[in-house]
Amino acid sequence: MEEKVILFLKDDAPIINSTREKLEEMGHVVILCQTASQARKYLDDLERVDIILLSSCILKKQDCLTFIAEIKESGSKWVKIPVFVITDVDKESGKLKKMGVDRFFVKDQHLDKIVDDIDHFLKK
């Protein structure tokens, strides 16, 4: 099976690091980014990205809403890349869903469920 590439715009929360480690253990390639501009550069440079995964904490620190809008903009070369967000609270999901985010996870969910859902999506 071909390795799937996850572009992970993350903060330093322990659950985020654990998520990365578990996804790598499942055979996925996880590319870590600290900023939206770094993520854009990876998108330009990488041959393929299968999922963009964002931590909502990073959304508050940077202009990641603009980043999501750029990804999901009609005509964008990245519009078909699924965007998943790990949120602090469920109330963020409505706004992000309208922006085209494909799937949401709340940080208080069990880590194994988050990782299993991402892995299952990638194996479809």
Secondary structure as UniProt FT lines:
FT   STRAND          5..9
FT   HELIX           14..25
FT   TURN            26..27
FT   STRAND          29..33
FT   HELIX           36..45
FT   STRAND          51..55
FT   HELIX           56..61
FT   HELIX           64..72
FT   TURN            74..75
FT   TURN            77..80
FT   STRAND          83..87
FT   HELIX           90..92
FT   HELIX           93..98
FT   TURN            99..100
FT   STRAND          103..106
FT   TURN            107..108
FT   HELIX           111..123
//
